Amino acid sequence: MRDFNDDIKYVGGLSDSIGFFSWVLADNLLFADAVFASLYEIPVDDVVKGMPVETILSKIVEEDRAVIARNTHEAIISGNTSASSYAVQLKNGGRKCLVAYGRCLRDSNGEPSVFTGAVMDAVMPDVTFGSNALEAHCRAAYEIASRNGDVLAARYLKSALALVSGS
């Protein structure tokens, strides 16, 4: 039998950077761990007790909310995996780009019951967007500049990102 400990150690480096959550649809309460709370700048006690999903959505920047709501709704209806990248507004005025994956589990009657998933900082070196490494690095640099409030650098990096991504 193969020992997967080496693989687990590599992934273990990521485990402290991935936040996990479960949203109980019937109660409209989202429960999450400390990493999730940190990524959204929410007190950990609040997410451990459960909070309305609207509180989490309010942390997402206005221009990304509709897409996240649509993706989540489609995943709840279909049962398929949802994968999204979006920005959250930070208390210091900056933004942080996150990547989230989720799926809606069904109860014994086949009804949507719990939407569960994981979220991580998109700037993590092990998180990539597509297969374009230059695009991933430009996106990471742009997110760092935005997070640090370096408006001029962010503007130039956004232009570079548009150029390398073809958009």
Phi, psi and omega in degrees: 000136181286138176266117184268011184302321179296318178296319181294323178298319179296312179294329179302331175297330178277334189299331178282355182249358182252124177263138181248146182215158172220129180249112178278107189298316184299326181262353186050046177239129177255127177249144182206174181262182183295325180294316176303312180302317180296317181299324181264359183056050179241139177303133184300325179300327180292317182282334177291322178284338183100139180215155179300142182298334179299330177296319178292315180301328180293341178279340181282137181301146186310316185291345180259347186299315183297319180294317179296316179299317180295313180299318180293316179300314179299321179292324178294315182292315187274332187083001178281163177288141174252133175229126184216149167241142184199169180250147172245148179277129179268158180298330181278004179096344178281185178231155176229131178270129180243157173237131182231145175232136179205166178207146180264123177273154183249152177277186184294343177266003180083011181270145175304133187231302184228125174264118185234151181182196183220151179224145179213160177291126182290347181278350178305136183301334183273358179259123179236159178246111180068207183248007183266103183295321179297319177298316180298319180290320176297318179297317179297315179296319178299316180296321178294314179299317179296316180298323182275358178077018179274086189297315182296312178299318179299319180298313180295319179293325177296320177296316178297320179298317178298321180294313184282337180270350178078014179252000000 
